[in-house]
Amino acid sequence: MDYGTMVCESFAYAKDAVIGKWKQWLLLIVATILLCLPLLGYTVKVLRGERPAPGVSGWGTLFIDGIKYLVISLIYAIPALIILFVTIGSGVIAAAVSNPAASMNILGGVLFGLLIFIVVAFICSLYGTIGLIRFARTGSMGEGFNFTAIRETIGKIGWGAYVIALIIMGIIQVIIGLIFSSITSVIMPVGLLIELVFLAPVTLFEARYLSLLYDAAGTA
């Protein structure tokens, strides 16, 4: 799998979607302002494999698809969130307990809980990513939880190649996040405005990258 080509093609896709197309970029900014729901709906179009980037239209459909996308994402996040909440609760108890020995035991449990949270969150993201793309490609929310088909798709991509591709995406996301955070910390109002303006192109880049990753399995 040529990860470099995937990154470059995804960047070109996002660039072509907004550069020189200021009306479309403005509409994407509006989609971001509206609680990001239309932007998520637009992401579904990108995950569907539409090329070049589709126009921003059909706002009702964008809202509905955005809500469906959000619901699927939240369902996949539930196992990790439960572990996180339990871990945070244990941390609060540890802070309230005056017995040092008991506090240390609880603190150890908290650290273990955080480790479990990271592992579970990663596993959920492995399945959730392909699940969201299956939803986009089929139009069925149920297909987003077709775990047999999801495993088959990942198997065709190759588990190792798939994990590496997601790690690369994660590194890119961290770098972009650090850039935004640095700008915002220096000049807060301007930084927030820059984030608002560039969130949509970044989202398009990520969605196109994942769409290409899915296509590597040769699955419709």
N, C-alpha and C positions, 0 to 999 in steps of 0.2 A: 504494500500500500504506500502510495507516494503522498506522505503527509504535507510536504512542502507545496505540492501542486494543489492540494485541497485548500490549504490556507490562502494561497495566492488567488485561486479561482473564487473563493468566498469573499475575499477582500474586493476583487474586481466587481463581483456581483453587487455587493453593497454600495460600492462607489458609483456604479452605473445607475443604481436605483435613485440616487439623490443628486449627484453632481450634474448641473445643467438642467435639472428637473426640479426647480425651486418650488413650484406649486405642489408637487408630490411630496417633497420634503416637508413643506408647511403642513400638509394634511397628516403626515406621519407624526409631526410634533403635536398636532391637535389630538391624534389618536393616543399619544402618550399622556397628554394632560387629562384625558377622560379616564382616569384610573388605570390606564394601560390596557383596558379590556379590548378596545378595537385594535390596539397594537398586537395583542396576543392573537386576535382573530386573523390579522394580516400575517402573523408568523405561521399560522396554519397553512395559508396559501403557499408560503415559501417552502415549508416542509413537504408540501404536496409535490414539490419538484417543478413548479412553474418557472419558466425561464423565457425571456428575461424577467426581472422582478415585475410582478403584476401591478396594475394601477390600484390606487386606494379608492375603492368604491363599494357600494352595497353595505352601508354602515350597519344596517340591521343584522345582516349575516355576520359582519365582523364582531359585533357585540355578542351574538349568540355563540359563535365559535370560540370567542375569547373566554366566555364564561365556562364553556365545556373544557377548554384547555386548562383553565384555572382549577376546575373541579378535579380533573384527572391528576393534575400535579399535586393538589392537596391530599388526595387519597393515597398517592404513593409516598407522601411525606409523613403520613400518620404514624407508622411504626417508629420512625426515628424521633418524631416529636414527642411521642409517649415516653420513650426512654430519656429524652432530654428533660422533660418536665419532672419525671421521677428523680433524675439526677440533681436537678436544681433544688427540688424539695429536700433531698437529702443534705445538700450543701447548706440550706437554710437551717435545718435541724442541727447540723454540725456547728454552725456559728452560734446557736442558742444554747448548746450543751456546755455546762461549766466543767464537767469531768474531762480532763486532758486525754486520758486513755480512750474514753468513749469517742471523743471528738476525732482522734487520730484514726480510729477504726472506721468511723463514718466518712472521714476524708478519703481514706483508701478506697472505700466503696464508690465515692464520687468520681475519683480518678478512673476507676474501672468502668463506671457507667459512661464516662465521656469517651473512653476507648470503644466501648460497645456501640455508642451513638455514632461515632465516626464510621465504624464498619458497616452498621445497618444502613446509614445514610448513603454510603457508597454503593451498597448492593441495590438499594431502592433506586438510585440514580441510573444504574446499569439497565434495569428493567424499565424504569419510567421513561428514559430517553427514547428507547425504541417503541414503547407503548404510545407515547405522544405522536410519534411519526406514523405509527399504524393507524391511529385515530385520524390523522390528517389525510392519509392516503385512502382510507376506506370510508371515512365519514361516519364511522360507528364508534361510539364511546366504549362499547363492549369489547371491540377489537383492541382497545388500548390496554385491556387486561387479559388478553389471550396469551397467557404465559408460555404455552407450548409453542405457539408461533413466534413469540418473542425470543425464546431460547434457540429456536431453529435459525432465526435471522442472525442472531449474534454468532451462532456456530458457523454460519456461512461466511460472515465477516472474518471470523477468527477471534476467539476470546482475548488473546494477547494483543492483536492488532486493535481490537475495539477499545480495550483498556488504555493502551498507549494513546490512541486518538483522543479519548476523553481527558487524559492527563494533559496532553498538549493544549486542548481547549481550556482546561482549568488554569494552566499557566498563563495563557493569553488573557483570560478573564481577570486574573490577579494583577497582571501588568496594567491592564486598562483601568482597573479599579484604583490602583495606586496612583496612576496619572491623574485621574479625576479627583481623588482625595487630596493630592498635593496641590492642585490648582484651587480647589475649594478652600483648603486651609489657609492659603495665602490671600486670596480675594474671594470671600464667601459669596457675594451676590453674583459676580461674574462666573465663578466656578459652578454654581448651581444652574445658571443659564446654559453654560456649555454642556453640562450633563444632560439637561433637558433636550438640547438640540441634537446631541450625538447619540442619545440612547437608542433611537430607532435604527440608525445605520449599524450600530454595534449589534443590535438584536438581529438584524437581517444577516449580518456576517455569520453569527453563531448558528442561526437557523439553516443557512445555506450549507455551512460546514457539516452540520448533522445530517442534512438531506443527502449530501454526497457520501457520507459515511454509510448511511442506510442503503444507498444505491450500490455500494460496494458488495452487498450481499446478492445482488442480482434479483432482488425481490420487488415486485410491483407494489 
